[in-house]
Amino acid sequence: MQALHDVAAPAKLNLFLHVTGRRADGYHLLQSAFMLLDWHDTLHFERRPGGKLSREDLGPPLPEDDLTLRAARALQQASGSREGAHIRVLKRLPAEAGLGGGSSDAASCLLALNRLWNLRLPLSSLEKIGLSLGADVPFFLRGRNAWVEGIGERITPVQLPAARFVVVKPRRGLATKDIFQHPALKRDSDGATIAGFAADPYGFGHNDLEPVARQICLEVDEVLQWLGSQGLQARMTGSGSAVFALLPPGKSLAPAPADWVIQVCGNMEVHPLWGWAPSDDSVDG
């Protein structure tokens, strides 16, 4: 195997996001439900000898040392592999949106190179590498919609009904650290239960980060009001600035500012790369 083409890296939505506390090391404790979307970046991988890693941007330019290259380098170091790769990235998911695009790229990179380099690392090993890259990476590696707790490492699969959503990303993005460092952030939400969420998965809870985001980025407020004016129940995903709403069948949308990214998409039951990494009990030895 010398190449893997058209490798998907899907977006996610946080259907709700509660901040329930803060650890002594500063990490915030969260509860959330993560849902996979059929909106994705596309990556292509070519095997190269000698351990050299390189990246080519097929769409909007990425930072020089993005999460894709960092994931490849981390996999090399963890496995001791001397293989290399040239990675081409077609970026469709907007950055600083709360859609998990960078983390999803990293997860798909780990899964693809684990296969391309014939490493056969089990999922648990990839998750340890992934968590060092970002709190959302293990979710994408697991590959199923999930109830997520802790700092992102406690993941319980959940079933979600098929639905369509509109996702709107205003021109301005938001940096996650700016939200979590803000003194006005609510950090003491009561704990929720999976049973409570399952009773109303698309109406449950709220996003504790949204009030702060609306203060920092007025465009988040504009998107929320635009969707609300059309009778849609909207909320921000993750740390923003993207906002989403459940889209009833046949619903059309009013004209929006030209510099907003608007995507209508559906949810997915499993990640396109689900099963690419062996489970621990399927690994020889």
Backbone as CSV, one residue per row, in Angstrom:
resi,resn,N_x,N_y,N_z,CA_x,CA_y,CA_z,C_x,C_y,C_z
1,MET,0.851,-1.196,0.000,0.000,0.000,0.000,0.890,1.251,0.000
2,GLN,0.768,2.063,-1.038,1.610,3.248,-1.174,0.853,4.562,-1.009
3,ALA,-0.478,4.518,-1.065,-1.254,5.757,-0.970,-2.660,5.464,-0.464
4,LEU,-3.235,6.468,0.164,-4.643,6.464,0.571,-5.233,7.799,0.136
5,HIS,-6.275,7.741,-0.669,-6.876,8.965,-1.192,-8.307,9.139,-0.668
6,ASP,-8.764,10.383,-0.697,-10.145,10.731,-0.330,-10.503,10.260,1.082
7,VAL,-9.611,10.554,2.018,-9.834,10.214,3.428,-10.615,11.354,4.073
8,ALA,-11.787,11.034,4.617,-12.673,12.066,5.168,-12.292,12.414,6.602
9,ALA,-12.481,13.687,6.943,-12.321,14.186,8.315,-13.554,15.035,8.623
10,PRO,-14.585,14.420,9.211,-15.869,15.125,9.365,-15.906,16.131,10.502
11,ALA,-16.845,17.050,10.396,-17.116,18.013,11.461,-17.949,17.364,12.553
12,LYS,-18.010,18.042,13.692,-18.907,17.632,14.783,-19.668,18.852,15.272
13,LEU,-20.810,18.585,15.886,-21.535,19.601,16.641,-21.561,19.204,18.095
14,ASN,-21.448,20.187,18.974,-21.775,19.998,20.387,-23.262,20.298,20.539
15,LEU,-24.064,19.267,20.744,-25.506,19.487,20.873,-25.829,20.294,22.130
16,PHE,-25.036,20.126,23.166,-25.052,21.007,24.333,-23.642,20.992,24.897
17,LEU,-23.321,21.925,25.786,-21.998,21.941,26.412,-22.121,22.614,27.777
18,HIS,-21.981,21.818,28.832,-22.035,22.336,30.194,-20.642,22.280,30.812
19,VAL,-20.248,23.352,31.452,-18.998,23.385,32.215,-19.352,23.112,33.670
20,THR,-18.888,21.989,34.202,-19.305,21.554,35.540,-18.257,21.795,36.614
21,GLY,-17.085,22.255,36.247,-16.046,22.515,37.248,-14.715,22.770,36.573
22,ARG,-13.689,22.836,37.418,-12.339,23.105,36.921,-11.342,22.344,37.767
23,ARG,-10.401,21.668,37.118,-9.396,20.897,37.839,-8.310,21.814,38.380
24,ALA,-7.508,21.266,39.296,-6.423,22.050,39.895,-5.411,22.497,38.850
25,ASP,-5.280,21.719,37.757,-4.309,22.091,36.712,-4.878,23.087,35.708
26,GLY,-6.104,23.564,35.948,-6.701,24.586,35.088,-7.619,24.070,34.016
27,TYR,-7.576,22.757,33.733,-8.468,22.192,32.713,-9.915,22.226,33.206
28,HIS,-10.808,22.571,32.297,-12.232,22.623,32.638,-12.880,21.251,32.483
29,LEU,-13.794,20.946,33.390,-14.562,19.709,33.334,-15.855,19.982,32.583
30,LEU,-16.151,19.127,31.612,-17.261,19.374,30.707,-18.211,18.191,30.661
31,GLN,-19.417,18.464,30.265,-20.352,17.458,29.788,-20.886,17.947,28.452
32,SER,-20.938,17.043,27.484,-21.411,17.437,26.161,-21.866,16.205,25.403
33,ALA,-22.607,16.427,24.342,-22.928,15.379,23.376,-22.345,15.807,22.040
34,PHE,-21.474,14.977,21.482,-20.820,15.244,20.204,-21.541,14.458,19.118
35,MET,-21.810,15.128,18.018,-22.507,14.503,16.897,-21.725,14.707,15.604
36,LEU,-21.489,13.644,14.864,-20.784,13.701,13.589,-21.684,14.248,12.491
37,LEU,-21.094,15.061,11.614,-21.811,15.625,10.467,-21.233,15.094,9.156
38,ASP,-22.055,15.112,8.109,-21.586,14.686,6.792,-20.938,15.834,6.005
39,TRP,-20.343,16.763,6.707,-19.571,17.882,6.144,-18.129,17.630,6.563
40,HIS,-17.188,17.587,5.610,-15.863,17.113,5.996,-14.748,17.726,5.153
41,ASP,-13.548,17.723,5.725,-12.322,17.946,4.974,-11.953,16.644,4.277
42,THR,-11.108,16.733,3.251,-10.631,15.540,2.549,-9.104,15.545,2.535
43,LEU,-8.522,14.412,2.948,-7.075,14.278,3.016,-6.607,13.156,2.088
44,HIS,-5.396,13.320,1.549,-4.773,12.318,0.691,-3.370,12.041,1.238
45,PHE,-2.993,10.775,1.277,-1.722,10.372,1.880,-0.910,9.539,0.884
46,GLU,0.363,9.908,0.718,1.291,9.125,-0.092,2.468,8.717,0.785
47,ARG,2.765,7.427,0.775,3.861,6.891,1.579,5.204,7.343,1.009
48,ARG,6.097,7.805,1.869,7.426,8.247,1.459,8.471,7.581,2.354
49,PRO,9.568,7.145,1.787,10.620,6.533,2.606,11.424,7.599,3.345
50,GLY,12.157,7.164,4.355,13.101,8.061,5.018,12.532,8.915,6.126
51,GLY,11.249,8.778,6.414,10.667,9.490,7.552,10.283,10.932,7.297
52,LYS,10.447,11.428,6.076,10.119,12.827,5.802,8.610,13.029,5.762
53,LEU,8.148,14.115,6.391,6.733,14.484,6.391,6.573,15.823,5.686
54,SER,5.589,15.905,4.798,5.315,17.163,4.107,3.821,17.299,3.892
55,ARG,3.375,18.527,3.670,1.949,18.791,3.490,1.748,19.760,2.338
56,GLU,0.683,19.533,1.590,0.297,20.394,0.478,-1.148,20.814,0.693
57,ASP,-1.417,22.099,0.628,-2.765,22.617,0.847,-3.485,22.740,-0.492
58,LEU,-4.597,22.020,-0.617,-5.385,22.052,-1.845,-6.482,23.109,-1.793
59,GLY,-6.714,23.661,-0.622,-7.720,24.701,-0.434,-7.108,25.855,0.331
60,PRO,-7.853,26.444,1.271,-7.305,27.543,2.070,-6.015,27.118,2.769
61,PRO,-5.010,28.008,2.837,-3.738,27.635,3.459,-3.884,27.395,4.959
62,LEU,-3.187,26.377,5.439,-3.173,26.026,6.851,-1.924,26.584,7.510
63,PRO,-1.902,26.678,8.848,-0.667,27.069,9.534,0.474,26.128,9.152
64,GLU,1.688,26.625,9.202,2.839,25.836,8.747,2.937,24.494,9.470
65,ASP,2.734,24.498,10.777,2.813,23.258,11.564,1.434,22.976,12.146
66,ASP,0.528,22.501,11.297,-0.860,22.295,11.716,-1.001,20.959,12.444
67,LEU,-2.237,20.670,12.889,-2.472,19.445,13.645,-2.255,18.181,12.809
68,THR,-2.396,18.276,11.498,-2.160,17.112,10.649,-0.697,16.690,10.725
69,LEU,0.206,17.625,10.526,1.641,17.311,10.607,2.032,16.921,12.031
70,ARG,1.464,17.602,13.020,1.785,17.258,14.405,1.327,15.844,14.736
71,ALA,0.172,15.439,14.203,-0.311,14.082,14.433,0.623,13.062,13.778
72,ALA,1.038,13.325,12.559,1.945,12.405,11.864,3.268,12.277,12.621
73,ARG,3.781,13.381,13.084,5.046,13.358,13.825,4.899,12.613,15.149
74,ALA,3.773,12.835,15.833,3.530,12.151,17.101,3.409,10.639,16.897
75,LEU,2.784,10.224,15.784,2.654,8.797,15.486,4.025,8.189,15.187
76,GLN,4.856,8.902,14.456,6.222,8.431,14.211,6.954,8.196,15.528
77,GLN,6.874,9.181,16.417,7.614,9.104,17.673,7.089,7.994,18.570
78,ALA,5.772,7.825,18.627,5.183,6.816,19.507,5.436,5.400,19.004
79,SER,5.521,5.240,17.694,5.656,3.901,17.104,7.094,3.537,16.760
80,GLY,7.956,4.551,16.686,9.319,4.311,16.233,9.418,4.093,14.739
81,SER,8.376,4.433,14.005,8.359,4.211,12.558,9.336,5.138,11.844
82,ARG,9.964,4.598,10.816,10.853,5.394,9.972,10.196,5.749,8.645
83,GLU,8.908,5.469,8.556,8.168,5.820,7.350,7.857,7.320,7.334
84,GLY,7.635,7.835,6.150,7.237,9.217,5.987,5.977,9.305,5.139
85,ALA,5.528,10.536,4.887,4.309,10.706,4.098,4.232,12.127,3.552
86,HIS,3.609,12.225,2.388,3.201,13.519,1.855,1.687,13.587,1.997
87,ILE,1.209,14.639,2.648,-0.214,14.762,2.979,-0.784,15.957,2.232
88,ARG,-1.831,15.708,1.462,-2.537,16.803,0.783,-3.885,17.004,1.476
89,VAL,-4.200,18.254,1.767,-5.384,18.579,2.566,-6.298,19.530,1.799
90,LEU,-7.530,19.078,1.565,-8.564,19.952,1.015,-9.430,20.391,2.190
91,LYS,-9.220,21.621,2.628,-9.887,22.144,3.816,-11.230,22.755,3.427
92,ARG,-12.304,22.191,3.971,-13.642,22.737,3.760,-14.216,23.307,5.057
93,LEU,-13.846,22.726,6.188,-14.405,23.156,7.471,-13.710,24.428,7.937
94,PRO,-14.470,25.453,8.307,-13.848,26.700,8.748,-13.151,26.532,10.088
95,ALA,-12.068,27.298,10.266,-11.322,27.284,11.514,-11.990,28.190,12.539
96,GLU,-11.622,27.990,13.807,-12.145,28.798,14.920,-13.666,28.859,14.875
97,ALA,-14.282,27.690,14.666,-15.731,27.621,14.508,-16.409,26.758,15.562
98,GLY,-15.630,25.927,16.290,-16.239,24.990,17.228,-16.722,23.720,16.562
99,LEU,-16.259,23.462,15.328,-16.677,22.292,14.561,-15.677,21.142,14.637
100,GLY,-14.560,21.362,15.329,-13.580,20.305,15.516,-12.753,19.977,14.294
101,GLY,-12.655,20.895,13.334,-11.979,20.590,12.077,-10.532,20.163,12.231
102,GLY,-9.749,20.890,13.017,-8.345,20.541,13.204,-8.184,19.212,13.913
103,SER,-8.995,18.978,14.955,-8.934,17.711,15.679,-9.354,16.550,14.795
104,SER,-10.353,16.770,13.961,-10.802,15.727,13.044,-9.725,15.397,12.023
105,ASP,-9.046,16.413,11.493,-7.933,16.173,10.581,-6.857,15.331,11.259
106,ALA,-6.545,15.658,12.525,-5.523,14.920,13.262,-5.924,13.464,13.447
107,ALA,-7.201,13.232,13.809,-7.673,11.862,14.013,-7.614,11.067,12.714
108,SER,-8.081,11.649,11.622,-8.045,10.935,10.341,-6.615,10.670,9.903
109,CYS,-5.709,11.590,10.226,-4.297,11.389,9.912,-3.743,10.202,10.694
110,LEU,-4.043,10.112,11.982,-3.569,8.985,12.790,-4.103,7.661,12.258
111,LEU,-5.393,7.625,11.939,-6.001,6.398,11.433,-5.418,6.004,10.072
112,ALA,-5.242,6.993,9.203,-4.747,6.702,7.855,-3.286,6.251,7.874
113,LEU,-2.446,6.931,8.624,-1.030,6.567,8.641,-0.787,5.269,9.408
114,ASN,-1.620,5.002,10.406,-1.529,3.707,11.095,-1.748,2.568,10.090
115,ARG,-2.643,2.799,9.140,-2.916,1.799,8.093,-1.844,1.839,7.006
116,LEU,-1.501,3.034,6.536,-0.544,3.164,5.427,0.827,2.631,5.817
117,TRP,1.227,2.882,7.056,2.536,2.417,7.523,2.481,1.001,8.107
118,ASN,1.296,0.393,8.080,1.116,-0.975,8.575,1.589,-1.128,10.025
119,LEU,1.238,-0.165,10.862,1.671,-0.180,12.262,0.795,-1.086,13.125
120,ARG,-0.475,-1.162,12.787,-1.450,-1.962,13.540,-1.527,-1.579,15.014
121,LEU,-1.317,-0.300,15.307,-1.522,0.149,16.687,-3.004,0.070,17.022
122,PRO,-3.350,-0.408,18.212,-4.769,-0.475,18.577,-5.334,0.916,18.841
123,LEU,-6.652,0.972,18.856,-7.335,2.242,19.051,-6.903,2.932,20.339
124,SER,-6.706,2.170,21.417,-6.320,2.777,22.699,-4.986,3.510,22.589
125,SER,-4.049,2.969,21.809,-2.757,3.639,21.630,-2.905,4.921,20.826
126,LEU,-3.747,4.869,19.786,-3.990,6.075,19.002,-4.681,7.146,19.845
127,GLU,-5.571,6.725,20.746,-6.268,7.688,21.596,-5.305,8.418,22.520
128,LYS,-4.304,7.709,23.051,-3.314,8.360,23.920,-2.549,9.420,23.144
129,ILE,-2.182,9.085,21.912,-1.509,10.076,21.062,-2.454,11.229,20.763
130,GLY,-3.704,10.892,20.438,-4.680,11.912,20.073,-4.972,12.887,21.184
131,LEU,-5.080,12.382,22.416,-5.395,13.263,23.539,-4.283,14.274,23.779
132,SER,-3.047,13.904,23.438,-1.931,14.844,23.577,-1.998,15.962,22.545
133,LEU,-2.779,15.746,21.485,-2.914,16.745,20.421,-4.101,17.670,20.641
134,GLY,-5.160,17.141,21.274,-6.358,17.949,21.502,-7.438,17.125,22.149
135,ALA,-8.273,17.770,22.969,-9.281,17.046,23.749,-10.348,16.385,22.884
136,ASP,-10.565,16.898,21.659,-11.612,16.334,20.795,-11.126,15.172,19.945
137,VAL,-9.826,14.961,19.855,-9.294,13.949,18.943,-9.786,12.544,19.289
138,PRO,-9.788,12.122,20.585,-10.271,10.761,20.882,-11.698,10.496,20.404
139,PHE,-12.561,11.506,20.468,-13.933,11.321,19.975,-13.933,10.929,18.507
140,PHE,-13.178,11.647,17.684,-13.151,11.335,16.256,-12.522,9.963,16.009
141,LEU,-11.563,9.564,16.830,-10.963,8.246,16.685,-11.969,7.141,17.013
142,ARG,-12.778,7.358,18.050,-13.787,6.353,18.410,-14.822,6.184,17.306
143,GLY,-15.199,7.297,16.674,-16.001,7.205,15.465,-17.496,7.045,15.626
144,ARG,-18.030,7.328,16.804,-19.482,7.256,17.003,-19.964,8.495,17.762
145,ASN,-21.221,8.887,17.513,-21.809,9.962,18.293,-21.720,9.585,19.769
146,ALA,-21.465,10.579,20.622,-21.094,10.211,21.981,-21.461,11.263,23.015
147,TRP,-21.688,10.759,24.222,-21.771,11.560,25.443,-20.339,11.677,25.947
148,VAL,-19.870,12.914,26.132,-18.462,13.155,26.456,-18.368,13.899,27.782
149,GLU,-17.463,13.436,28.642,-17.285,14.048,29.961,-15.808,14.217,30.273
150,GLY,-15.537,14.795,31.457,-14.167,15.052,31.873,-13.580,16.177,31.044
151,ILE,-12.369,15.976,30.543,-11.771,16.967,29.646,-11.861,16.488,28.197
152,GLY,-12.722,15.488,27.972,-12.931,14.940,26.636,-12.527,13.497,26.511
153,GLU,-12.023,12.925,27.612,-11.493,11.566,27.541,-12.501,10.488,27.919
154,ARG,-13.606,10.863,28.552,-14.630,9.887,28.943,-15.746,9.915,27.909
155,ILE,-15.809,8.856,27.103,-16.643,8.846,25.904,-17.586,7.654,25.949
156,THR,-18.893,7.929,25.874,-19.911,6.883,25.886,-20.745,7.007,24.615
157,PRO,-20.771,5.982,23.757,-21.562,6.081,22.516,-23.046,6.300,22.804
158,VAL,-23.700,7.096,21.968,-25.140,7.323,22.071,-25.760,7.203,20.689
159,GLN,-27.030,6.811,20.665,-27.786,6.749,19.422,-28.559,8.055,19.240
160,LEU,-28.544,8.584,18.023,-29.246,9.822,17.733,-30.130,9.639,16.506
161,PRO,-31.320,10.231,16.523,-32.181,10.122,15.342,-31.608,10.913,14.166
162,ALA,-31.834,10.422,12.963,-31.379,11.128,11.765,-32.071,12.480,11.670
163,ALA,-31.307,13.500,11.283,-31.865,14.845,11.203,-30.989,15.699,10.295
164,ARG,-31.546,16.838,9.882,-30.807,17.822,9.086,-30.609,19.078,9.919
165,PHE,-29.490,19.746,9.679,-29.130,20.935,10.440,-28.598,22.007,9.493
166,VAL,-28.790,23.253,9.879,-28.094,24.341,9.216,-27.001,24.826,10.169
167,VAL,-25.804,24.972,9.624,-24.656,25.452,10.398,-24.198,26.761,9.762
168,VAL,-24.053,27.783,10.584,-23.675,29.107,10.085,-22.425,29.576,10.814
169,LYS,-21.382,29.871,10.058,-20.135,30.401,10.611,-19.977,31.839,10.133
170,PRO,-20.046,32.825,11.056,-19.843,34.210,10.638,-18.393,34.448,10.227
171,ARG,-18.146,35.610,9.703,-16.806,35.930,9.195,-15.744,35.765,10.280
172,ARG,-16.030,36.254,11.453,-15.036,36.222,12.525,-15.063,34.885,13.259
173,GLY,-13.888,34.364,13.595,-13.783,33.148,14.391,-13.501,33.470,15.847
174,LEU,-13.447,32.430,16.657,-13.165,32.589,18.081,-12.089,31.606,18.508
175,ALA,-11.140,32.076,19.306,-10.103,31.209,19.855,-10.616,30.570,21.141
176,THR,-10.480,29.254,21.238,-11.001,28.525,22.396,-10.451,29.073,23.700
177,LYS,-9.163,29.391,23.726,-8.558,29.855,24.981,-9.162,31.171,25.447
178,ASP,-9.588,32.017,24.516,-10.186,33.298,24.907,-11.509,33.084,25.646
179,ILE,-12.245,32.050,25.254,-13.513,31.749,25.910,-13.268,31.180,27.303
180,PHE,-12.400,30.181,27.395,-12.200,29.483,28.665,-11.457,30.338,29.691
181,GLN,-10.725,31.346,29.239,-10.019,32.223,30.172,-10.860,33.408,30.631
182,HIS,-12.033,33.578,30.046,-12.840,34.761,30.342,-13.417,34.676,31.751
183,PRO,-13.318,35.747,32.533,-13.804,35.702,33.923,-15.312,35.523,34.043
184,ALA,-16.071,35.843,33.011,-17.533,35.736,33.082,-18.040,34.335,32.755
185,LEU,-17.143,33.416,32.399,-17.582,32.065,32.022,-18.202,31.335,33.214
186,LYS,-19.388,30.777,33.016,-20.044,29.976,34.044,-19.356,28.620,34.122
187,ARG,-18.906,28.246,35.312,-18.120,27.021,35.485,-18.736,26.064,36.502
188,ASP,-20.014,26.229,36.819,-20.595,25.410,37.892,-21.969,24.859,37.516
189,SER,-22.144,24.480,36.257,-23.417,23.882,35.857,-23.623,22.548,36.572
190,ASP,-24.877,22.241,36.871,-25.207,20.966,37.502,-24.934,19.819,36.529
191,GLY,-24.595,18.680,37.089,-24.365,17.502,36.272,-25.643,17.028,35.598
192,ALA,-25.522,16.557,34.359,-26.662,16.039,33.592,-26.510,14.527,33.455
193,THR,-27.551,13.891,32.952,-27.535,12.438,32.752,-27.818,12.103,31.300
194,ILE,-27.321,10.963,30.868,-27.578,10.510,29.505,-29.072,10.296,29.287
195,ALA,-29.742,9.775,30.315,-31.188,9.537,30.191,-31.942,10.837,29.955
196,GLY,-31.566,11.887,30.676,-32.208,13.181,30.484,-31.962,13.726,29.098
197,PHE,-30.733,13.572,28.608,-30.391,14.021,27.263,-31.166,13.229,26.208
198,ALA,-31.224,11.901,26.379,-31.848,11.041,25.373,-33.332,11.329,25.188
199,ALA,-33.981,11.883,26.211,-35.404,12.195,26.112,-35.683,13.319,25.113
200,ASP,-34.671,14.188,24.875,-34.847,15.320,23.958,-33.477,15.743,23.436
201,PRO,-32.825,14.909,22.614,-31.423,15.164,22.271,-31.170,16.469,21.530
202,TYR,-32.151,16.964,20.768,-31.926,18.182,19.995,-32.503,19.426,20.667
203,GLY,-32.992,19.263,21.897,-33.470,20.423,22.646,-32.882,20.506,24.032
204,PHE,-32.078,19.513,24.402,-31.571,19.403,25.766,-30.475,20.432,26.067
205,GLY,-30.517,20.957,27.285,-29.403,21.739,27.818,-29.144,23.055,27.116
206,HIS,-27.903,23.476,27.182,-27.482,24.774,26.637,-25.973,24.717,26.413
207,ASN,-25.413,25.798,25.959,-23.967,25.913,25.797,-23.467,26.997,26.744
208,ASP,-22.744,26.597,27.794,-22.247,27.559,28.778,-21.256,28.558,28.182
209,LEU,-20.681,28.253,27.045,-19.700,29.155,26.434,-20.362,30.263,25.614
210,GLU,-21.627,30.067,25.286,-22.302,30.989,24.368,-22.422,32.418,24.909
211,PRO,-22.809,32.642,26.183,-22.917,34.030,26.654,-21.602,34.808,26.548
212,VAL,-20.498,34.163,26.868,-19.195,34.827,26.752,-18.864,35.096,25.289
213,ALA,-19.125,34.113,24.430,-18.858,34.293,23.003,-19.649,35.463,22.429
214,ARG,-20.881,35.632,22.885,-21.708,36.731,22.386,-21.156,38.079,22.828
215,GLN,-20.493,38.113,23.981,-19.841,39.346,24.424,-18.603,39.656,23.585
216,ILE,-17.816,38.614,23.315,-16.550,38.802,22.610,-16.768,39.037,21.121
217,CYS,-17.726,38.336,20.547,-17.949,38.368,19.097,-19.407,38.680,18.811
218,LEU,-19.689,39.914,18.454,-21.070,40.326,18.213,-21.694,39.576,17.043
219,GLU,-20.864,39.051,16.141,-21.393,38.325,14.992,-22.088,37.024,15.418
220,VAL,-21.644,36.420,16.530,-22.340,35.241,17.049,-23.772,35.618,17.396
221,ASP,-23.936,36.755,18.044,-25.269,37.232,18.400,-26.107,37.500,17.153
222,GLU,-25.482,38.049,16.120,-26.197,38.333,14.870,-26.711,37.041,14.228
223,VAL,-25.878,35.991,14.230,-26.302,34.721,13.633,-27.440,34.105,14.445
224,LEU,-27.314,34.137,15.765,-28.372,33.595,16.620,-29.697,34.314,16.366
225,GLN,-29.639,35.630,16.236,-30.858,36.400,15.985,-31.407,36.109,14.592
226,TRP,-30.526,35.937,13.596,-30.960,35.663,12.227,-31.697,34.326,12.162
227,LEU,-31.160,33.321,12.806,-31.819,32.012,12.817,-33.103,32.055,13.648
228,GLY,-33.051,32.761,14.779,-34.237,32.873,15.626,-35.381,33.590,14.942
229,SER,-35.063,34.576,14.099,-36.110,35.326,13.389,-36.853,34.457,12.380
230,GLN,-36.277,33.294,12.054,-36.907,32.376,11.116,-37.565,31.194,11.835
231,GLY,-37.743,31.363,13.133,-38.435,30.356,13.913,-37.593,29.154,14.280
232,LEU,-36.282,29.287,14.189,-35.385,28.168,14.493,-34.770,28.341,15.881
233,GLN,-34.632,27.235,16.604,-33.989,27.246,17.915,-32.494,27.032,17.715
234,ALA,-31.722,28.099,17.826,-30.297,28.050,17.489,-29.436,28.119,18.738
235,ARG,-28.265,27.519,18.643,-27.254,27.665,19.696,-25.876,27.498,19.074
236,MET,-24.891,27.947,19.793,-23.510,27.866,19.335,-22.978,26.448,19.567
237,THR,-22.068,26.014,18.709,-21.405,24.737,18.911,-20.011,24.952,19.477
238,GLY,-19.635,24.147,20.445,-18.300,24.233,21.033,-18.002,25.620,21.544
239,SER,-16.785,26.095,21.231,-16.387,27.444,21.632,-16.643,28.461,20.523
240,GLY,-17.427,28.057,19.504,-17.829,28.978,18.447,-16.688,29.260,17.469
241,SER,-17.007,30.105,16.518,-18.159,30.996,16.438,-19.335,30.449,15.618
242,ALA,-19.268,29.196,15.179,-20.369,28.643,14.392,-21.594,28.391,15.258
243,VAL,-22.755,28.580,14.651,-24.061,28.410,15.301,-24.855,27.427,14.460
244,PHE,-25.694,26.621,15.086,-26.465,25.629,14.338,-27.907,25.599,14.811
245,ALA,-28.760,25.009,13.992,-30.166,24.813,14.344,-30.691,23.585,13.620
246,LEU,-31.583,22.876,14.291,-32.299,21.766,13.666,-33.164,22.331,12.549
247,LEU,-33.128,21.709,11.375,-33.805,22.245,10.206,-35.002,21.363,9.853
248,PRO,-36.214,21.879,10.023,-37.396,21.078,9.671,-37.435,20.782,8.177
249,PRO,-38.033,19.672,7.781,-38.134,19.339,6.350,-38.820,20.447,5.566
250,GLY,-38.250,20.789,4.422,-38.841,21.788,3.546,-38.592,23.224,3.951
251,LYS,-37.878,23.443,5.057,-37.625,24.800,5.534,-36.622,25.497,4.623
252,SER,-36.967,26.713,4.180,-36.037,27.529,3.395,-35.518,28.652,4.273
253,LEU,-34.350,29.157,3.930,-33.689,30.170,4.745,-33.706,31.520,4.046
254,ALA,-33.794,32.574,4.854,-33.754,33.935,4.335,-32.347,34.274,3.857
255,PRO,-32.212,35.299,3.005,-30.875,35.722,2.570,-30.009,36.104,3.766
256,ALA,-28.714,35.829,3.639,-27.768,36.087,4.722,-26.586,36.880,4.177
257,PRO,-25.794,37.504,5.060,-24.594,38.216,4.598,-23.688,37.306,3.776
258,ALA,-23.086,37.869,2.748,-22.297,37.080,1.804,-21.053,36.476,2.437
259,ASP,-20.557,37.077,3.533,-19.321,36.567,4.126,-19.568,35.520,5.218
260,TRP,-20.808,35.085,5.388,-21.094,33.970,6.283,-20.965,32.655,5.513
261,VAL,-20.431,31.635,6.166,-20.421,30.285,5.615,-21.675,29.579,6.112
262,ILE,-22.516,29.131,5.188,-23.766,28.449,5.560,-23.775,27.066,4.929
263,GLN,-23.948,26.038,5.758,-23.944,24.665,5.277,-25.143,23.919,5.849
264,VAL,-25.907,23.294,4.978,-26.976,22.401,5.406,-26.433,20.976,5.338
265,CYS,-26.508,20.254,6.440,-25.898,18.926,6.480,-26.693,17.998,7.387
266,GLY,-26.395,16.711,7.274,-27.042,15.709,8.094,-26.068,15.111,9.088
267,ASN,-26.622,14.405,10.073,-25.751,13.703,11.007,-25.413,12.322,10.464
268,MET,-24.380,11.714,11.055,-23.946,10.376,10.664,-23.934,9.479,11.895
269,GLU,-24.240,8.214,11.676,-24.221,7.263,12.779,-22.798,6.881,13.153
270,VAL,-21.928,6.719,12.138,-20.536,6.354,12.390,-19.611,7.176,11.489
271,HIS,-18.381,7.318,11.938,-17.326,8.003,11.205,-16.994,7.206,9.936
272,PRO,-16.665,7.880,8.820,-16.312,7.156,7.592,-15.117,6.209,7.767
273,LEU,-14.248,6.455,8.743,-13.077,5.602,8.959,-13.273,4.649,10.135
274,TRP,-14.507,4.489,10.594,-14.758,3.599,11.731,-14.269,2.187,11.398
275,GLY,-13.518,1.604,12.334,-12.981,0.267,12.133,-11.599,0.233,11.497
276,TRP,-11.030,1.384,11.164,-9.709,1.401,10.534,-8.607,1.004,11.507
277,ALA,-8.780,1.275,12.789,-7.790,0.856,13.786,-8.301,-0.394,14.478
278,PRO,-7.429,-1.379,14.715,-7.894,-2.596,15.387,-8.242,-2.316,16.834
279,SER,-9.257,-2.999,17.342,-9.538,-2.925,18.772,-8.445,-3.684,19.509
280,ASP,-8.307,-3.423,20.792,-7.199,-4.012,21.555,-7.229,-5.525,21.552
281,ASP,-8.425,-6.108,21.587,-8.509,-7.564,21.673,-8.316,-8.257,20.334
282,SER,-8.151,-7.425,19.245,-7.940,-8.033,17.935,-6.493,-7.969,17.497
283,VAL,-5.630,-7.390,18.359,-4.223,-7.237,18.010,-3.451,-8.475,18.433
284,ASP,-2.631,-8.973,17.543,-1.835,-10.154,17.862,-0.902,-9.884,19.027
285,GLY,-0.778,-10.857,19.893,0.139,-10.744,21.023,-0.443,-10.009,22.165
